[in-house]
């Protein structure tokens, strides 16, 4: 369970004693509480609300992050809101309506599409404000998908985690800008702090990966899903070998839920390209700060709009240079040329799906002297410190909820991650 800063604890104590302070009760509907962006977002929202003296009721399919919901002091209600079965979705809508009424909720906040349809109906039946959060850009390949995804644009307030994603929502659905709010993810800057890293932790990670000597580590983040572009990385790595690059290792650390054939296809690609010797598909890492510290560069090769990936923010917080596709992160997440001058860049960018450009970008980064790469990473940390501070994100989140339910914002509502 997170520890509040002294200022946050004092502020909360004052509000609880103040008879004018009325706790908000928010019903959060999340997909599965496993490890996706929306699942992690549910945990973050829960902590923000609970630490500020409010109440979160989280409805989701049970997953490993349910323990974090309980540790934050919130109420967890198991329900399969990730189903796409229309009958079950309708049944869930009535279950959410009863729950919202029984718990005297002030609003309903949906973080995933199937659950959002149930939450949308429940909100209309109870006449409660309905909020949605976009953590990625959903595929919009046909009319059915366009309509299915549209529920995420039907909120009384629509939250996007990046400017790039907010523009996508506006372009696709014409959502008025006054309904859109850009609310980034917060980063635990105490946990992801290079000054707190020890060489022993770094050595342990490198040993687990079989990294020796001065081997350059290309760390690829994100769950093993096609939209994350791991196949693009494999092809780029093959090109690096052909170009003669030596003494490097590419490590995939994303979670694999085994629900698609993609992992098998990825292994087939690794075998067919002869890159087995320079690619590791590692198990999920518990000490991610050390994993970032052990890397020479952190890569996201997403081939669909990602909005904002926590891993990219965390990597920058750890002072690592990053390489991202133009769909993996916007310039509000990673400072890259030509949006900023070379003296301000914190990473490099390449066109999504272009493995030749990714290979060239990796070569370019490795050709930069180490002090300049370190300076690039330092600029990334400074950017995260100034724009993704968890305490600032908490204030903005509480302000959003207050506006949504028509309540004056609580001054000084600061919450540590």
Phi, psi and omega in degrees: 000134183294153179257129180284151172289161181299321181294320179294317181298316180296316181298318180295319179299320180296318182292321181296323180283337181284118182296343180279349181280121179243113181299138174276148178237114186245128175267112182257125181248111184240160185294293191217357180051046178258283182198006180286172182298318179293323179296313178295326177296323178297319178295317180298314179299320180299312181297319179299312181295310183296318181292339180265007177089010179262186184231128175248132172244114187255124179248126183191165167291137184297141179205181185295338180277355177300329178297325178291325177297313180294321180296331179283352179091009180272172178260127179253128179241109181289128178199136183281076179274001178272357181291147175254008178286119184303323180294315179293324178297319178293318178299320178296326180299317179289327176294319178292324177298314179298318181295316180298322180286316182296322182269001179053052182287150180267336179198166178238130184238116183256138183242006180207155191294308183297315177295329181293324178296318177294317181294322179299313178296318180297320180295320180290324179292328181260356181059039177261151174301141183243124179242149174229154176232129175263119177254350178203168176267113182288148176297136185234050193281347179206175184297320180300312180296324180298315179291316180301315181289338189297339180300330180288348177256004184264005180293151171298328169228130181246121183257132173240143185274358177206162176298319180301317181288322178298320178295322178298316180297317179296318181294317184285318190241358179065025179300125181301142182298333180290341176271342184271137176229129175267116183229101185288168174284149174267151179242135177285094187285347173281317179289316181264074182229113182299335180292338181265359183280142178249153179295329179298318180293319178296315180298323180296318179294313181296324178295317180298327179274352183076029180272130180237157173053227184261024181303130178279130182255122173262107184266122181254121185256163179109146178301155182283084180226149183303319183295344179279347172079027179299326179297327177295320179295317180301316179295322178294320178297320176301319178295321179299318178297317180297324179285351176095009178292134182236169175057054175219158179217133178257124184242123173265123181244010182287157179285139177240112182274355178069025183263355180227173178272002188297319181300317178298318178297323180294317178297319178300320180293319178299316181293317183290333179269354180067036182253013182304327184286344183238012178231133174239130171258089186278158173291158176308139185262131179278326180263073182295325175304319178291325178297316177296317181297331181280349184270151173273328178205149178246131188239139167231119184251033185308141179251005171232156179302124185261345183075270179209122178261124179303322183300323179292321176294317180296319178298318178293322178299330178274007176077022179268137170292148183233153172236126183228150171285166181288353174257349183281328183196140176275179181286352173278350179254314179233123179284115180224156173287151002270008181297329177229156177295158182306330182290350182244356186294143178244002180186181180237159186227150177218159180293133182303135177084356184262094184292330178293322178288326177296315178300316180296323180292321176297316178298320179299315181297315183291341178278347179283135178304146184307316180301325179287324175295320178296321179294323177298315178297322178296323178293326177295319178296318179300321180296316179294318178304321185275340189234346184231031177294128185300326180293319178293318178298323179297316178300315181294324180294314179296324177297318180299312180298319180298318179292321183296323183262005176072038181241142177302140180293146178276120180292140174069026180280088182250135184225133177279154180290000000 
